[in-house]
Amino acid sequence: MNIYELLESKREEILQSAAKHGAYNIRIFGSIARREADANSDVDFLEWNLEEAFLT
């Protein structure tokens, strides 16, 4: 199983875990998003979290 298949198989688990912690609109960026990942690549997640958002 490659990283893309693994992420797809874990998609719902990732989204549920994020929601449990107040995060939503989860995105992947970096080499995996560009489909340039290799054996040394990590997974870069971007998330929104309204619980920690504020305006000054």
N, C-alpha and C positions, 0 to 999 in steps of 0.2 A: 504494500500500500504506500503510495507516495504522499507527500505533504498535502497536495490538493484534495486527494481522496479522503485523507484523515480529517482535514478541516470540514469537508462536506459531511462526513459521518458524525462529527461532533457539533455541528451547527446549532441544533436545538439546545444541547447541553450548554454551549457557550452563551447563547442568548438568554437562557433561563438563569444562569449564574450571574450574568451582567445585570439583568432585571432585579434579581434579589438584592443587589448592591446599589440600586438606583440608577444604573447606567442604561442608556438606550442608544439607538442609532449607531450600533457597533459597525465599524469599518476596518478593513485590513488594508494596509498600505506597505510600501517598500517592495522588496524583490519578489515577494510572493504575489502581491497584487499585479506586478508587471509580468508575472509568470517567468521570472528569471532566477528562481530559487535553486540553491544547490544543497548539498549535504550539510553545509555549515550555516545555512540561513536560519534566522529566527523568525518568529511571527510578530509583526508589529500591528497592534490594535489601536484604533482611535475610538474614543467613546465620549458621549455627552453625559453629564451628570448634573441634573438640576439641583440636587441637594447641596452641591458645593458651589453652585454658580452665584454670583453676586454682581451688583453694579455699584460703582463708586462715583 
